[in-house]
Amino acid sequence: MPDLSRAVYADLFGPTTGDRIRLADTDLFVEIE
């Protein structure tokens, strides 16, 4: 099975532990635990 980069994995399955997401057009970020 080939390895997926974090970016490809996120595109396919959504965010995972340790990923940070910017909330809309604000300067607020959330991190998935």
C-alpha positions as CSV (number, residue, x, y, z in Angstrom):
1,M,0.0,0.0,0.0
2,P,1.5,3.4,-1.0
3,D,2.0,6.1,1.6
4,L,-0.2,9.2,1.4
5,S,1.1,12.7,2.2
6,R,-0.8,14.6,4.9
7,A,-2.3,16.9,2.3
8,V,-3.6,14.0,0.1
9,Y,-5.0,12.2,3.2
10,A,-6.8,15.4,4.3
11,D,-8.3,15.9,0.9
12,L,-9.6,12.3,0.9
13,F,-10.7,11.8,4.5
14,G,-10.7,15.2,6.2
15,P,-8.5,16.5,9.0
16,T,-6.8,14.2,11.5
17,T,-5.0,14.5,14.8
18,G,-2.5,17.3,14.8
19,D,-4.0,19.2,11.8
20,R,-4.6,22.9,12.2
21,I,-7.6,24.5,10.4
22,R,-8.2,28.2,9.9
23,L,-11.7,29.3,10.6
24,A,-13.2,31.1,7.6
25,D,-11.6,34.6,7.0
26,T,-10.6,35.1,10.7
27,D,-7.2,34.7,12.3
28,L,-8.5,31.9,14.5
29,F,-7.1,28.4,14.2
30,V,-8.2,25.1,15.7
31,E,-6.1,22.1,16.1
32,I,-7.6,18.6,16.0
33,E,-6.7,16.6,19.1
